[in-house]
Amino acid sequence: MQRAVAAGTKKIAIGAGIAAAAGAGGLVYALEKSVYASDHVVHPYHLPWSHSGKFSSFDIASVRRGYEVYKQVCAACHSMKFIHYRHFVDTIMTEEEAKAEAADATINALGDRGEAIQRPGILTDPLPNPYPNKKAAAAANNGAAPPDLSLMSLARHGGDDYIFALLTGYFDAPAGVKVDEGKAYNPYFPGGVISMPQQLFDEGIEYKDGTPATQSQQAKDVSAFMHWCAEPFHDTRKKWALKIAAFVPFVAVVLIYGKRHIWTFTKSQKFAWKPVKGREPPKQQ
């Protein structure tokens, strides 16, 4: 009787714990959504990116075009300190193309005697920073230093969707919204007022492959490039995941067989105690 009561109490406690955990999770989710619903920002719409699937890869042609957009438009203000020219090799460029791209850049460095010099870039150099420091960057941009874009795709809620929506989401400010001189209105930016004016325009650049450089095309390509910069080994990681997933069943079969082979003797043993005549245990009264 006592065992039955204890078992029932244990089940009730487990059920109550699960219910409490589910309730707490639901409360956190509801509070998070209520915060998102109350802030003054339009949330980006989801787009069908070619690399967003579990087993899909980057559109390398789009990433290459995105680098052209970054180089001709974004690089004037934004840095990418975590991306080196060597990352381009055998991913979006050949080694010769990457070397030529690096050589076109002017790198601030130190000479043999410690003096400041400028030299052509090499594969191990990061993409050049347009400003020597953050204070200089802020002074040149109305007090707002442009952020580094190396990890921007992963650092913002919405990722690629947010970047695309932000770059194509400039509008005239509605009534009641004050926009100071040198700033712009963008509903996808928190607060609605952004220090960066609109940067992408139809035919603002010319693609090397002849793709029409519409505003949306440029935004799509540079968004893909920024995601590639945040995860330059994205495609390699997914390839290894597929290889490992194909190998796991064979490993599982070997492990299961080995476990059964090793433990079969132990698990199939039967221990029996046969009392010796004259040494029987005392009978319980």
VENHUDA-V796633 format. One record per helix or strand of 2 or more residues. SS is the DSSP state (2 for helix, 1 for strand). FROM is the first residue (numbers start at 1). TO is the last residue. If there is no record, write none. Layout:
ss=(SS SS)
from=(FROM FROM)
to=(TO TO)
This chain:
ss=(2 2 2 2 2 1 1 2 2 2 1 1 2 2)
from=(2 60 74 85 95 106 116 134 152 160 184 193 215 234)
to=(38 72 76 88 104 110 120 139 155 168 186 194 230 268)
